[in-house]
Amino acid sequence: MRSLRQATPFPAWPSLRDARGRLLGLPFVLLAFAPGFALGWQACLAALVIASLASFLVYVPLTVLALNGGGALAEDAPVPALTARAYMALLALWTTTAWLGAAAAPHLT
């Protein structure tokens, strides 16, 4: 007899392989709180905003362009796979932007 989990795929628990996309953001979340311990939590919040804006407006689109050979993605084209080098570059850019944003935050007010 098949169990409910085997009979219907909808309520099934995701495997670790399926959750990989969510776990890729964990280092970004952990590194986002690092400036708060050294420079204060208000600076950490400002750094999060600055790093998020820079990431989604500059870093991620440039990474997709680089992974696609410099060309724009067609509407029906699949998104290129994220390589380990591109992931490490995004993580380094995110961390640098977060720390620079946290260091500049007290001077912006």
RODO-2510 file (C-alpha; in nm, 4 decimals, decimal comma):
residues 109
     n   res          X          Y          Z
     1     m     0,0000     0,0000     0,0000
     2     r     0,1326     0,3404    -0,0950
     3     s     0,1488     0,6139     0,1608
     4     l    -0,0042     0,9567     0,1118
     5     r     0,3428     1,1039     0,0594
     6     q     0,4119     0,8663    -0,2300
     7     a     0,0649     0,8961    -0,3824
     8     t     0,0475     1,2751    -0,4105
     9     p     0,3507     1,4906    -0,4841
    10     f     0,1918     1,8149    -0,3583
    11     p     0,2163     1,7629     0,0205
    12     a     0,5510     1,5808    -0,0029
    13     w     0,8441     1,7230     0,1871
    14     p     1,1144     1,8716    -0,0341
    15     s     1,4444     1,6898    -0,0423
    16     l     1,7737     1,8580     0,0333
    17     r     1,8424     1,8709    -0,3401
    18     d     1,5218     2,0725    -0,3893
    19     a     1,6060     2,3048    -0,0984
    20     r     1,9511     2,3843    -0,2393
    21     g     1,8276     2,7144    -0,3856
    22     r     1,7105     2,8354    -0,0461
    23     l     2,0316     2,7264     0,1252
    24     l     2,2460     2,9224    -0,1194
    25     g     2,1332     3,2449     0,0485
    26     l     2,2334     3,1351     0,3987
    27     p     2,5921     3,2706     0,3818
    28     f     2,4559     3,6050     0,2612
    29     v     2,2213     3,6245     0,5605
    30     l     2,4933     3,5300     0,8071
    31     l     2,7410     3,7799     0,6620
    32     a     2,4755     4,0509     0,6632
    33     f     2,4743     4,0570     1,0429
    34     a     2,8547     4,0751     1,0810
    35     p     2,8775     4,4576     1,0557
    36     g     2,6195     4,4868     1,3341
    37     f     2,8535     4,3349     1,5902
    38     a     3,1411     4,5677     1,5032
    39     l     2,9748     4,8934     1,3957
    40     g     2,6298     4,8894     1,5536
    41     w     2,2918     4,7625     1,4442
    42     q     2,1726     5,0847     1,2807
    43     a     2,4767     5,0748     1,0548
    44     c     2,4016     4,7085     0,9880
    45     l     2,0502     4,7924     0,8688
    46     a     2,1821     5,0631     0,6391
    47     a     2,4404     4,8183     0,5066
    48     l     2,1683     4,5621     0,4340
    49     v     1,9701     4,8134     0,2321
    50     i     2,2742     4,9321     0,0371
    51     a     2,4034     4,5784    -0,0300
    52     s     2,0585     4,4548    -0,1357
    53     l     2,0096     4,7415    -0,3793
    54     a     2,3586     4,7017    -0,5237
    55     s     2,3148     4,3274    -0,5520
    56     f     1,9822     4,3295    -0,7349
    57     l     2,0472     4,6362    -0,9490
    58     v     2,4115     4,5807    -1,0431
    59     y     2,5770     4,2540    -0,9350
    60     v     2,3151     3,9947    -1,0329
    61     p     2,2412     4,1402    -1,3812
    62     l     2,6135     4,1685    -1,4561
    63     t     2,6666     3,8116    -1,3380
    64     v     2,3913     3,6850    -1,5682
    65     l     2,5466     3,8755    -1,8574
    66     a     2,8862     3,7254    -1,7810
    67     l     2,7451     3,3722    -1,7533
    68     n     2,5602     3,4169    -2,0829
    69     g     2,8745     3,5161    -2,2726
    70     g     2,8034     3,8877    -2,2627
    71     g     2,4738     3,8701    -2,4469
    72     a     2,1297     3,9543    -2,3191
    73     l     1,8941     3,6690    -2,2342
    74     a     1,6145     3,5978    -2,4764
    75     e     1,2657     3,5832    -2,3283
    76     d     1,2330     3,2090    -2,3798
    77     a     1,5957     3,1220    -2,2923
    78     p     1,6666     2,9415    -1,9647
    79     v     1,8611     3,1238    -1,6974
    80     p     2,2293     3,0190    -1,7051
    81     a     2,3448     2,7980    -1,4198
    82     l     2,5226     2,9702    -1,1334
    83     t     2,8810     2,8492    -1,1201
    84     a     3,0890     2,8234    -0,8045
    85     r     3,3169     3,1073    -0,9196
    86     a     3,0201     3,3358    -0,9884
    87     y     2,8682     3,2482    -0,6494
    88     m     3,1935     3,3301    -0,4708
    89     a     3,2239     3,6567    -0,6638
    90     l     2,8692     3,7564    -0,5650
    91     l     2,9388     3,6657    -0,2020
    92     a     3,2609     3,8712    -0,2016
    93     l     3,0881     4,1710    -0,3635
    94     w     2,7958     4,1443    -0,1192
    95     t     3,0281     4,1295     0,1831
    96     t     3,2415     4,4198     0,0634
    97     t     2,9369     4,6327    -0,0100
    98     a     2,7807     4,5510     0,3270
    99     w     3,0948     4,6473     0,5187
   100     l     3,1508     4,9642     0,3165
   101     g     2,7863     5,0592     0,3597
   102     a     2,8049     4,9990     0,7338
   103     a     3,1240     5,2037     0,7611
   104     a     2,9712     5,4913     0,5610
   105     a     2,6312     5,4856     0,7343
   106     p     2,7247     5,7035     1,0359
   107     h     2,8679     5,9647     0,7998
   108     l     2,5518     5,9794     0,5874
   109     t     2,3265     6,1144     0,8630
***
